[in-house]
Amino acid sequence: MATIERRREVLGRILPDLRALHVTQKNKPKIRFYDGWESVKEIYRLATQSKEILAIGSTKRLVDLDATFFAEFEQTLKEREVVLHDILTPSSRAVAEGTTKETLKGLYDFVYFPANVEDALTDILVWDDHVALMALEAPIFGTIITSPLIAQSFRVIGKTLMQALRG
């Protein structure tokens, strides 16, 4: 009998903690992980379902990684009329002013980091309520954080950075 009472007491103490694990907080973000290049490409595809994307990174690195996929990504943006705001490393100039500007035309808004900024090994995409952080060098992986508050903060940072880089 003492064992049952002891178990009941232990359960009584840990039950509030167990319930707290299942409570959904109002502003709690959802986080998804993607492992490997094939999986990370899905992040880019998800972003194309939006009407507007903010990107920070290196399109040169994407082209070097998978030129065919990058061309498909650009074409999907064009077909869906997605506006792309791009903050790019200087090494991405040939891609931005070549294929991307030509493909997206008026849907493409881009600026460059200063010439002394190294090529990025990561990419950041912000669309709707999502922020994606991706490592584009082995091991390639990505994370999507879904949170209106976090996405809005990244958009403010991105827009401010674009204005500052324009001078």
Buried (B, 14 or more C-beta within 10 A) or exposed (E): EEEEEEEEEEEEEEEEEEEEEEEEEEEEBEEBEBEEBEEBBEBBEBBBEBEBBBBBBBBBBBBBBBEEBBBBBBBBBBEEEBBBBBBBBBBBBEBBEEBBBEBBEEBBBBBBBEEEEEBBEBBBBBBBBBBBBBBBEEEBBBBBBBBEEBBEEBBEBBEEBBEEBEE
